[in-house]
Structure formats: structure tokens, C-alpha cells
Amino acid sequence: YAVTITACDAQQPEGRHLLDGAAVLAHSIHRNSIRNNDIRNNNRVSKYDYKLYAFVHEDGRSCAPYLKRFRYHIVPSHIPWNISDVRDPRLRHGIQQGKGCCGRGKEFIKLKTLTLTRHPVAVHLDVDTLVLQPLDVLFDALIMASGHDTVAEYNTSLFPYVQQHIPLEQQQPQRSSRVVTHQEDEGPVQTLFTRDYPLAPPHVPPHKVGMQAGFWVVRPNATAYHDILHMIVVTGRWNQGWYDDDDHFPLHYGSLRISGTLNWYYSHYHPHQMVELNRCHFNTMVDDARLPFCNSNGNSDNNDACQDCRTTDPSEVYSAHFTSFCGKPWECPREFGPGRERLCSYLHRKWHETRELLVMKERLPQQRVASSFNANRHGTTTAHGYYGHCQDTTYIPMLA
């Protein structure tokens, strides 16, 4: 598992919130791994172990010592190319402007996930994510499948967690004649992710909707890593979206970041190497079906991309992503949007419960309790189940 820290100041509230997020995420991964023997995990047992990595930009290095305490292996990282080397002037200008997440291309550090080739599978998560159940169903599909398994076979093995609603010809368009890599385009599947339908522009086919960049499951592959860098620096073309002589993927928030770049690489050039997962089960943001994408396409009744994730049974959620729909746990929200109270409250309660269990675990004598942990957890326990981590709307961080 990997996270990326593009900026962090451990002395500022925002930095302490980020570190709490990373710590709770790490413990949620631990609780859903083979190492966990806690009966409070509802007997959900994984057969997989894990290792934690943090790709840390120099702007976040003050937080590296704290991440080490949460058992992250620190990988000092920088943007994996010189922006001035990008050949396409519009692409270079867009990256220099730094619009979207993280600023001036720092989110592309996430690409280093592909370099973790000591591991058969890598999962990159944003720190405002929580793992609620073992991800074995995904790991099994990637690790235990034969080298010749097709996307259709993956769709069968992962049913009902794949976006089955998307017609095959839309999810897997014909490969562009402009080949950017010497990899074979036919199987095995290399990556699993969800799409960010809430940010999709109207009148866009599903395969052109950007990936949700907070959740990326991939087979590490150095060749793919260098191919993507080559695509960005040398062959990439940009005009209000990625394009080549055969197609154009329209502009959306994140299209010049990981979201759009990886979707262009996989959906356009390597559609047989990717499988889209159901966003209500994995990486759920508890978004609803009233999206521009759904309304414009008029298919909210029969397109699972327009599934209302607010109605998902909590027992069917494998991982959650705390975005604007539910808010961040350290924002201590007191109410949620229409229809979201049930699931958002549950997810916030699970995050704070995981934090509580982490603090208990770190207090064990053999764990060497770090002096930076704030033992004073007095606060207001609300109906949302914040375990005293919030005083009204003020979050009380673990780090003093």
C-alpha cells in the first residue's frame, strides 16, 4: 500500500490532520490483513500481508518522522520529470499552471506506485481513505488469475463488483493506431479502479470519465511507468483534454492530473488491461445519481454509473473515501446532505473507531508509545460516534 504526501507541516493543524489520516488508514489496512487477530473485526480474515510506503515530496519532509512511527517506509520523491522537458506547449503550460490537486504536477508522484515491483500488487490510496473489509477479492483476481485472463473473465470473477452496466464496446474502445508502448495490449489485466462520475462533464461516454485518483490497484510494472512518462513528456498532446489523431478525451477536473492521465493511458491505449470497479463498493464517496453525467445521458435508470451510492448497505462497502460528500473525519461534521446521514454517519463512526483502536494498540508496552501521541482525548461524543475526538466542530488530533 502507498500514499503520497505532496505537502505537510507537522506543526500546523492541516499537517496534523493529514498525519492522523495516514495513521488511521494504516491501522485500517492492518486490521484487514493477515496480521490482525482482533475478534472485533467480525472474523473478516485476509490471507494477505502488507507493507506501507509513503512517497514524500520535499515539501512534506517535516512529516516523515511521524509517518515512520505509523510504520510507513519513507520514499523521498519528486515530480518524475522536468516540466520544462514536456514537448507539447499546451500540456507543459497546463502542468505549470498547477490547477487541480496538489499543484504543479506533484500529484504525478503517485505514478511511483508502478515502481514497487517487489510486490505482485500495489494499492495507492489517499490519506482520507478507510479500508473496511479485506480486499482479497481484488488481490485474488490479479494474483491468482492466469496470465491470459481477459477483461471479460475478470468481470466474471469479480462480479458483482465490476461496472457491468457499461457496454463492452464503450468500456473497451478499439485501440488507437498510435501505439505508445511495446507492451502487449491483450491481458493480463493490469489495473483496477473506479471512475469519478460526480466530476464527469455532460454528454461523455463512460470510458472517457476520469478515474477517481484516490484509489488505484495495479500490478507494479516498470515498463508501464516509463511508458506513461514518455507519453507525458514526448508524445502527449493536449487541447482542453488529452487527444491524438484518433480520439479526444474532454476536459474535466483532474484531466491534467492522475485522474485524466491514467484514464487516457489505460482506456484509450490499453483498454484490455483495465477493469472498472463499482464505485459504491470500493472507494465509495456516498455520491448520488443526480450528476450532470447521468442527467445529460438520460440513463440514470439503467446505467449503473448512475447508481445511488447513498443507499448502499454498509456491509457491502470495502473502502470509503472521505470527500466533500461526507466530509473529512477531522472536520467533525454535524450533519450530512440529503439521504447521506445513514451511510456517512456509519463511515465516520468506523473511522473514529479505528482511530480509537489504534491509540489502544499503541499504548501496549511492547509497542513503545510515541510521546507525540496525545493521550487527552476528552471531547464531545456525538450521535455520529466520534469517540470524544471532536469538541463541537473542533477536531482533537492524536498528535500533540
Beta strands, then each sheet from edge to edge (+ up, - down):
strand 1: 2-5
strand 2: 52-57
strand 3: 72-77
strand 4: 122-125
strand 5: 129-131
strand 6: 191-195
strand 7: 211-218
strand 8: 274-276
strand 9: 319-321
strand 10: 390-391
strand 11: 394-395
sheet 1: 1+ 2+ 3+
sheet 2: 4+ 7- 6+ 8+
sheet 3: 5+ 9-
sheet 4: 10+ 11-
end
